């Protein structure tokens, strides 16, 4: 029997059903002595069945897997995230030798876009310096949600990310490698290299993460 095409399918007021099989791994940021996120550290991938369900309500006792708690607590998973494209929503930040774009609506506040000295928005205006330009590129490529993106000579440049799902410690599900995400109503989101999905249950931009896990102190 042929394997199903990798996909994440949002269930009405329920979990994310993953078909594939798609590898699942834990990922957490490596931070500096000042608490600044510097890069990502990954754990070995788990072996997965061809189909599995991941918690979306934030209350499962088997995180990141669904244990049916959403039904017991009456989880409201109403989807409010728009199904339009990144290019329709983003703002252009400009740049020299690079054009940076920013979509605040899908930011998860991971913090890779800045440090105690500067940030992408400040540095973009100085990208005529190749050292600054390279730092901007590196910061943008570590953004898990793809809220920040850049083009060179009009062509979007993306990091080479595997087709997998990462469970970010106390944060969202990080979908990489162009895995399609389908809404509960059957409509598909724009397929992107980087997408972050809420797993705390509190996002106001469901099923996408909006950083609410930080505000509610989500653990998992």
Backbone bond lengths (Angstrom), bond angles and torsions (degrees), N, CA, C in turn:
res aa  C-N    CA-C-N  psi(-1)  N-CA   C-N-CA  omega(-1)  CA-C   N-CA-C  phi
1 X - - - 1.465 - - 1.521 109.35 -
2 X 1.322 116.82 131.83 1.459 121.42 -178.43 1.525 110.50 -69.87
3 X 1.321 116.06 144.33 1.454 120.56 177.83 1.524 110.47 -70.86
4 X 1.340 115.83 148.44 1.448 120.71 177.74 1.526 109.60 -71.52
5 X 1.323 115.69 153.10 1.456 120.66 176.63 1.524 109.18 -67.41
6 X 1.340 118.60 134.07 1.463 120.27 178.98 1.529 111.33 -55.55
7 X 1.318 116.11 133.02 1.456 121.79 -179.97 1.515 109.66 -163.80
8 X 1.328 115.60 156.55 1.461 122.64 171.36 1.522 106.22 -118.03
9 X 1.328 116.40 121.79 1.464 121.20 -176.07 1.523 108.44 -116.62
10 X 1.332 115.85 119.80 1.463 121.73 -179.80 1.524 109.14 -77.88
11 X 1.329 116.03 129.26 1.457 120.89 177.39 1.527 110.01 -94.65
12 X 1.324 117.61 143.66 1.462 121.46 179.51 1.527 110.83 -57.91
13 X 1.330 116.84 117.81 1.469 123.51 -179.15 1.527 112.38 51.71
14 X 1.325 115.38 27.26 1.457 120.16 -177.75 1.508 112.45 -137.28
15 X 1.325 116.73 -157.23 1.468 121.45 -172.04 1.522 113.38 -80.88
16 X 1.318 113.92 -178.10 1.460 122.31 168.42 1.527 106.74 -94.36
17 X 1.307 117.36 123.41 1.455 120.84 175.82 1.524 107.71 -97.23
18 X 1.312 116.29 122.74 1.464 122.71 -177.11 1.518 108.76 -104.90
19 X 1.312 115.89 126.60 1.460 120.55 175.43 1.514 108.54 -115.41
20 X 1.301 116.74 155.27 1.471 116.37 -179.95 1.505 117.02 175.35
21 X 1.314 117.67 -89.71 1.467 128.84 1.78 1.528 112.33 -72.79
22 X 1.328 115.59 151.52 1.465 121.49 179.98 1.525 108.27 -120.47
23 X 1.323 118.76 125.83 1.469 120.56 178.23 1.531 111.13 -60.66
24 X 1.320 114.80 145.40 1.463 121.83 177.87 1.522 107.74 -124.52
25 X 1.336 116.54 131.67 1.461 120.12 179.82 1.521 109.86 -142.40
26 X 1.321 115.99 161.62 1.461 122.04 174.75 1.522 108.52 -91.06
27 X 1.331 115.15 142.38 1.456 120.45 176.71 1.517 108.87 -139.26
28 X 1.312 115.79 141.43 1.457 119.64 177.54 1.522 109.40 -143.48
29 X 1.327 117.17 152.08 1.458 119.17 179.85 1.520 112.79 -74.15
30 X 1.326 115.65 145.67 1.462 122.22 169.30 1.521 106.00 -93.47
31 X 1.325 117.38 124.85 1.466 120.22 -175.12 1.521 111.43 -113.69
32 X 1.318 114.90 157.32 1.463 121.34 178.48 1.527 109.64 -80.60
33 X 1.328 114.94 176.83 1.466 119.75 176.80 1.519 112.18 -64.85
34 X 1.364 115.99 -12.20 1.461 121.15 177.97 1.527 111.74 -100.33
35 X 1.332 116.59 6.29 1.456 120.52 179.47 1.516 114.41 81.65
36 X 1.340 116.97 13.47 1.464 121.03 -178.94 1.524 110.76 -86.47
37 X 1.334 119.10 127.51 1.467 120.01 175.43 1.523 110.60 -63.41
38 X 1.329 116.54 130.74 1.459 120.84 -176.81 1.528 112.46 -111.87
39 X 1.331 116.08 -44.56 1.462 120.74 -179.90 1.517 107.61 -159.29
40 X 1.340 116.47 -176.78 1.459 121.58 -178.73 1.528 111.31 -108.74
41 X 1.338 115.45 142.40 1.457 121.48 173.48 1.526 108.11 -114.75
42 X 1.323 116.20 129.35 1.463 121.14 -177.42 1.520 110.82 -111.02
43 X 1.334 115.55 145.67 1.444 122.62 173.55 1.534 108.53 -96.70
44 X 1.324 118.49 161.23 1.467 120.13 178.42 1.525 111.20 -57.35
45 X 1.326 116.28 144.99 1.467 121.22 -179.11 1.519 110.97 -69.08
46 X 1.320 115.56 144.69 1.456 121.50 175.45 1.528 109.34 -80.93
47 X 1.310 115.63 151.57 1.458 118.60 171.76 1.524 107.78 -76.39
48 X 1.341 115.83 139.87 1.450 118.93 -174.58 1.516 112.04 -129.13
49 X 1.331 114.44 150.80 1.453 120.55 171.17 1.526 108.59 -74.52
50 X 1.322 117.46 166.58 1.471 120.37 178.99 1.525 112.97 -60.79
51 X 1.341 116.56 -26.31 1.469 121.07 178.61 1.524 108.19 -138.00
52 X 1.334 117.14 134.68 1.463 120.30 174.18 1.513 109.46 -150.69
53 X 1.339 116.21 160.82 1.467 121.81 -175.46 1.522 109.85 -116.79
54 X 1.332 115.99 133.84 1.457 122.52 -179.90 1.529 110.18 -112.94
55 X 1.328 115.57 140.44 1.466 122.10 -176.63 1.524 111.86 -62.01
56 X 1.337 114.93 137.26 1.464 121.54 176.56 1.524 111.54 -118.31
57 X 1.340 117.38 -18.73 1.468 120.50 -175.94 1.524 112.77 -85.31
58 X 1.334 116.88 -18.58 1.454 121.28 178.69 1.513 114.71 87.73
59 X 1.336 118.05 0.18 1.460 120.20 -173.54 1.523 114.17 -113.68
60 X 1.316 118.68 3.15 1.455 120.75 -179.17 1.530 110.79 -61.41
61 X 1.325 116.46 143.67 1.461 120.84 175.21 1.518 111.13 -86.48
62 X 1.347 115.93 -0.42 1.468 120.73 -179.41 1.531 111.14 -120.54
63 X 1.330 116.80 30.18 1.469 119.83 -177.96 1.530 110.97 -47.72
64 X 1.321 117.61 138.70 1.465 127.41 8.09 1.524 114.30 -86.96
65 X 1.350 117.40 3.80 1.461 119.86 -176.63 1.524 110.93 -83.63
66 X 1.311 115.72 153.33 1.463 122.80 176.34 1.523 109.69 -77.65
67 X 1.333 116.34 137.88 1.463 120.40 175.08 1.529 111.48 -121.55
68 X 1.331 117.22 12.65 1.460 121.54 178.14 1.511 114.93 89.86
69 X 1.339 117.84 1.67 1.458 120.77 -177.80 1.522 112.69 -60.16
70 X 1.337 117.92 -30.38 1.464 120.71 -178.87 1.526 111.73 -54.49
71 X 1.321 117.09 -36.26 1.466 121.09 -179.62 1.526 110.96 -71.95
72 X 1.334 117.20 -36.18 1.462 121.45 -178.02 1.530 112.03 -70.59
73 X 1.336 116.41 -34.64 1.477 119.45 -176.14 1.521 112.78 -96.50
74 X 1.331 117.25 -1.88 1.465 120.10 -179.60 1.518 112.42 67.83
75 X 1.306 115.95 42.95 1.461 120.86 -178.35 1.524 111.78 -57.07
76 X 1.330 115.72 131.54 1.463 121.97 176.05 1.524 107.81 -100.93
77 X 1.317 115.98 104.51 1.458 120.31 -177.93 1.505 113.36 -103.34
78 X 1.332 116.19 25.59 1.466 120.58 -178.38 1.523 110.76 -49.40
79 X 1.323 115.42 128.19 1.461 120.68 -176.66 1.532 110.81 -87.79
80 X 1.323 114.67 126.34 1.459 120.43 -178.94 1.523 112.62 -119.01
81 X 1.320 117.26 -7.57 1.471 120.53 -179.93 1.523 109.88 -67.92
82 X 1.326 117.71 135.50 1.467 119.94 178.96 1.520 111.30 -69.78
83 X 1.318 115.06 151.36 1.471 119.99 -179.99 1.521 111.10 -99.85
84 X 1.341 117.48 17.23 1.463 119.53 177.87 1.528 109.37 -79.73
85 X 1.327 117.05 -173.36 1.459 120.40 -173.79 1.527 111.99 -96.70
86 X 1.315 114.67 160.60 1.459 121.41 175.94 1.525 110.44 -55.96
87 X 1.318 117.60 -44.37 1.458 121.59 -177.29 1.525 112.77 -64.73
88 X 1.314 117.03 -26.66 1.460 120.39 177.44 1.522 111.63 -74.98
89 X 1.315 117.11 -24.44 1.465 120.88 -174.74 1.524 113.81 -102.65
90 X 1.306 118.32 -26.60 1.463 121.04 -167.74 1.529 113.46 -74.73
91 X 1.323 114.02 157.36 1.466 122.10 172.27 1.518 107.58 -105.96
92 X 1.322 117.03 142.26 1.461 121.43 178.19 1.519 109.96 -89.49
93 X 1.333 115.49 126.11 1.461 120.93 -179.15 1.520 112.32 -95.10
94 X 1.332 116.96 -7.97 1.456 120.64 179.29 1.512 112.16 81.84
95 X 1.337 115.18 -156.40 1.454 121.27 -178.81 1.520 111.31 132.89
96 X 1.320 116.41 165.47 1.458 123.36 176.96 1.516 108.59 -115.68
97 X 1.341 117.36 121.41 1.455 121.26 -175.72 1.514 112.75 75.23
98 X 1.314 115.89 2.29 1.462 123.39 -178.62 1.521 106.76 -161.43
99 X 1.335 116.51 143.01 1.455 120.63 175.13 1.529 107.71 -120.86
100 X 1.332 115.82 115.39 1.457 121.32 -175.95 1.524 109.82 -96.24
101 X 1.329 116.49 137.27 1.457 122.36 178.00 1.518 109.24 -122.80
102 X 1.333 115.88 151.18 1.461 121.10 -173.22 1.527 110.04 -140.73
103 X 1.325 116.59 127.25 1.464 122.46 175.36 1.519 107.78 -119.36
104 X 1.331 116.88 95.94 1.465 121.42 -176.57 1.522 112.79 -63.07
105 X 1.323 118.03 -23.95 1.465 120.81 -174.49 1.524 112.98 -66.23
106 X 1.337 117.69 -20.52 1.461 119.61 -178.48 1.530 112.20 -114.57
107 X 1.329 117.00 12.67 1.461 120.85 178.59 1.527 110.18 -67.89
108 X 1.345 117.31 136.01 1.464 121.61 178.66 1.526 111.54 -108.11
109 X 1.340 117.66 5.07 1.462 123.20 176.78 1.529 112.03 60.08
110 X 1.334 115.29 42.70 1.463 120.30 178.42 1.526 111.79 -72.81
111 X 1.331 117.49 -24.84 1.455 120.83 172.31 1.508 117.40 91.50
112 X 1.342 117.92 3.34 1.463 120.07 -178.47 1.523 112.70 -75.16
113 X 1.317 117.57 -8.87 1.471 121.57 -175.66 1.520 113.23 -87.14
114 X 1.325 117.39 4.27 1.454 118.69 179.60 1.514 111.99 -161.42
115 X 1.331 114.89 172.21 1.460 121.77 174.31 1.521 108.04 -145.01
116 X 1.313 118.28 -171.48 1.461 120.22 -175.11 1.525 112.76 -69.53
117 X 1.341 117.08 -11.11 1.463 121.43 -177.08 1.523 112.23 -101.89
118 X 1.338 116.69 -40.88 1.465 119.25 -172.35 1.522 110.38 -157.48
119 X 1.333 116.37 -176.42 1.459 120.37 177.15 1.530 109.33 -153.43
120 X 1.317 116.06 173.18 1.467 121.48 -176.37 1.516 111.65 -57.48
121 X 1.327 117.96 -41.52 1.463 120.87 -176.11 1.527 111.26 -64.37
122 X 1.324 117.10 -39.69 1.462 120.33 178.33 1.525 111.10 -71.94
123 X 1.333 116.95 -40.08 1.460 120.80 -174.39 1.526 113.14 -73.64
124 X 1.328 117.36 -26.60 1.464 119.94 -175.83 1.521 111.89 -56.31
125 X 1.315 117.12 -36.45 1.465 120.06 -178.62 1.527 112.73 -70.64
126 X 1.348 116.94 -13.24 1.469 121.23 -178.85 1.523 112.06 -110.85
127 X 1.322 116.99 21.62 1.461 120.02 -175.92 1.523 113.55 -77.98
128 X 1.330 118.21 6.02 1.457 119.62 168.80 1.528 109.88 -69.21
129 X 1.353 116.23 -17.79 1.462 122.97 172.95 1.529 107.29 -89.34
130 X 1.337 117.21 120.58 1.464 120.48 -174.80 1.531 113.05 -64.34
131 X 1.337 117.41 -27.27 1.459 120.48 178.05 1.528 109.61 -67.14
132 X 1.321 116.25 -44.08 1.465 121.13 177.38 1.523 109.91 -65.22
133 X 1.340 115.58 -41.90 1.465 120.14 -179.43 1.530 111.25 -59.61
134 X 1.323 115.86 -42.85 1.464 120.33 -179.95 1.529 111.09 -64.88
135 X 1.329 117.04 -37.08 1.460 119.92 178.83 1.523 110.57 -67.60
136 X 1.321 116.91 -40.02 1.466 120.70 176.83 1.522 109.89 -61.37
137 X 1.327 116.91 -45.77 1.464 120.63 179.32 1.524 110.98 -58.01
138 X 1.338 116.70 -44.85 1.459 120.58 -178.41 1.523 111.51 -64.25
139 X 1.326 116.68 -41.84 1.466 120.04 179.14 1.518 111.39 -64.50
140 X 1.324 116.43 -44.51 1.464 121.12 -179.15 1.525 110.40 -62.27
141 X 1.316 117.03 -41.23 1.464 120.46 -176.77 1.525 112.85 -69.42
142 X 1.336 117.88 -18.19 1.465 120.33 178.07 1.521 112.51 -91.10
143 X 1.326 116.91 -5.10 1.468 121.54 177.95 1.531 108.72 -67.35
144 X 1.343 119.51 115.92 1.460 119.95 -173.67 1.519 114.95 -68.89
145 X 1.321 117.35 -32.14 1.465 119.98 -174.67 1.521 113.66 -84.70
146 X 1.341 116.15 -15.83 1.458 118.49 -172.84 1.521 112.26 75.90
147 X 1.347 116.73 16.59 1.464 119.83 175.87 1.528 109.79 -61.06
148 X 1.327 115.82 -32.78 1.457 121.88 173.71 1.522 108.83 -104.40
149 X 1.317 115.57 136.12 1.455 121.72 -179.31 1.524 107.55 -146.82
150 X 1.328 116.52 162.61 1.459 118.22 176.38 1.521 111.00 -146.09
151 X 1.329 113.94 155.29 1.459 120.83 174.98 1.521 108.95 -122.01
152 X 1.324 114.92 152.63 1.465 122.40 173.15 1.515 106.56 -126.61
153 X 1.325 116.31 123.89 1.472 121.83 -176.42 1.526 110.84 55.13
154 X 1.325 115.88 36.51 1.460 120.65 176.21 1.505 115.46 81.00
155 X 1.333 117.94 1.45 1.465 121.86 -178.62 1.526 108.81 -109.88
156 X 1.341 116.44 127.35 1.452 120.11 179.74 1.526 109.98 -67.88
157 X 1.318 116.19 132.70 1.458 122.51 -179.76 1.525 108.10 -110.62
158 X 1.318 116.05 125.65 1.459 121.46 -178.49 1.527 109.88 -126.14
159 X 1.341 117.74 146.78 1.466 119.80 174.95 1.523 110.18 -66.26
160 X 1.309 117.37 151.05 1.461 122.33 178.21 1.525 108.22 -80.28
161 X 1.318 115.93 98.62 1.460 121.35 -177.40 1.521 110.38 -109.45
162 X 1.329 118.19 142.12 1.463 120.63 -179.14 1.516 111.51 -71.45
163 X 1.330 116.02 158.90 1.447 121.65 175.31 1.525 107.49 -80.41
164 X 1.334 115.46 96.28 1.462 120.68 -176.49 1.518 109.87 -160.72
165 X 1.337 114.79 174.85 1.456 121.40 175.40 1.524 107.90 -121.21
166 X 1.326 115.70 129.77 1.457 120.79 177.12 1.517 109.05 -111.54
167 X 1.325 115.00 135.94 1.460 121.38 174.16 1.520 106.95 -92.73
168 X 1.323 116.83 108.63 1.462 120.93 -179.96 1.524 108.15 -79.13
169 X 1.322 116.71 128.39 1.460 121.29 -177.47 1.523 111.35 -53.07
170 X 1.332 116.55 122.53 1.468 123.73 179.31 1.524 112.25 58.10
171 X 1.330 116.20 23.66 1.461 120.37 -176.78 1.515 112.21 -140.80
172 X 1.323 116.58 -153.75 1.464 121.56 -172.21 1.521 114.09 -80.72
173 X 1.315 114.24 178.25 1.458 121.72 165.89 1.525 106.88 -87.97
174 X 1.318 116.08 130.91 1.462 121.49 -177.29 1.527 107.83 -107.97
175 X 1.315 115.42 107.89 1.460 122.23 -177.80 1.524 108.45 -94.56
176 X 1.321 117.38 123.43 1.466 119.86 -176.88 1.523 111.95 -128.68
177 X 1.326 113.88 163.75 1.458 120.30 174.21 1.511 115.23 82.76
178 X 1.333 116.94 16.92 1.464 119.28 175.54 1.518 114.80 79.32
179 X 1.336 117.97 30.21 1.464 121.05 175.94 1.529 108.57 -75.11
180 X 1.331 118.57 126.04 1.469 120.58 -179.57 1.525 111.80 -66.95
181 X 1.327 115.78 143.33 1.462 122.05 175.19 1.525 107.73 -117.52
182 X 1.325 115.88 123.31 1.465 121.17 -177.10 1.517 110.34 -110.61
183 X 1.323 116.43 130.09 1.451 121.62 178.12 1.524 110.94 -68.92
184 X 1.331 115.41 165.51 1.454 120.56 178.96 1.525 111.67 -64.78
185 X 1.341 117.15 -26.21 1.462 119.91 179.32 1.527 112.36 -83.41
186 X 1.334 116.21 4.10 1.460 120.91 177.24 1.513 114.15 92.38
187 X 1.336 116.93 -10.80 1.458 119.96 178.75 1.524 109.52 -79.73
188 X 1.315 116.61 141.02 1.456 120.64 -178.15 1.516 111.29 -98.73
189 X 1.323 115.17 142.23 1.452 120.32 171.54 1.523 108.94 -74.43
190 X 1.317 115.71 160.78 1.454 120.53 172.36 1.531 108.73 -55.97
191 X 1.310 117.51 129.12 1.463 121.14 179.05 1.522 108.78 -77.44
192 X 1.337 115.52 122.73 1.455 121.04 -177.87 1.527 110.09 -130.98
193 X 1.307 115.02 164.63 1.462 121.92 179.63 1.519 111.71 -69.58
194 X 1.344 116.30 -28.34 1.456 121.92 -176.83 1.524 109.86 -136.10
195 X 1.322 116.40 124.85 1.461 122.46 177.55 1.525 107.73 -142.91
196 X 1.325 117.50 139.68 1.459 120.31 176.14 1.524 109.71 -119.66
197 X 1.330 115.84 129.08 1.456 122.80 -177.47 1.526 110.78 -110.56
198 X 1.325 115.51 139.48 1.466 121.56 179.52 1.521 110.58 -64.69
199 X 1.334 116.12 137.15 1.465 119.75 170.80 1.531 111.67 -133.21
200 X 1.344 116.93 10.00 1.460 119.91 174.20 1.524 111.26 -93.52
201 X 1.356 115.86 -17.05 1.460 121.06 179.40 1.505 115.20 85.88
202 X 1.341 118.12 1.77 1.463 120.35 -173.88 1.523 114.81 -112.86
203 X 1.302 118.49 0.41 1.460 119.99 -179.11 1.528 110.73 -60.72
204 X 1.317 115.74 142.33 1.468 120.52 173.87 1.513 110.57 -92.48
205 X 1.335 116.28 6.56 1.462 122.11 -179.03 1.535 109.79 -127.30
206 X 1.339 116.02 37.52 1.465 121.14 -176.20 1.527 111.63 -56.13
207 X 1.344 116.58 144.93 1.465 127.11 1.83 1.522 113.40 -85.13
208 X 1.328 118.21 2.83 1.455 120.44 -179.22 1.528 110.89 -76.26
209 X 1.313 115.81 150.40 1.465 122.00 177.30 1.522 109.35 -77.41
210 X 1.340 116.33 140.05 1.465 120.65 175.23 1.520 111.94 -123.44
211 X 1.340 116.26 14.61 1.461 120.16 178.37 1.516 114.04 89.82
212 X 1.337 118.30 3.65 1.465 120.89 -176.88 1.522 112.85 -62.50
213 X 1.348 117.31 -24.08 1.470 119.48 179.34 1.524 111.70 -57.12
214 X 1.334 116.89 -32.20 1.465 120.48 178.64 1.530 110.47 -68.60
215 X 1.327 116.53 -41.22 1.460 121.57 -176.64 1.527 111.69 -69.62
216 X 1.317 117.40 -36.25 1.474 120.00 -176.24 1.524 113.09 -92.92
217 X 1.342 116.81 -3.30 1.455 120.33 179.10 1.521 113.17 69.60
218 X 1.326 115.84 38.25 1.459 120.72 -179.15 1.517 111.30 -61.60
219 X 1.330 115.46 138.75 1.472 121.24 176.03 1.514 109.01 -128.16
220 X 1.341 114.97 133.24 1.455 117.33 178.63 1.507 112.28 163.32
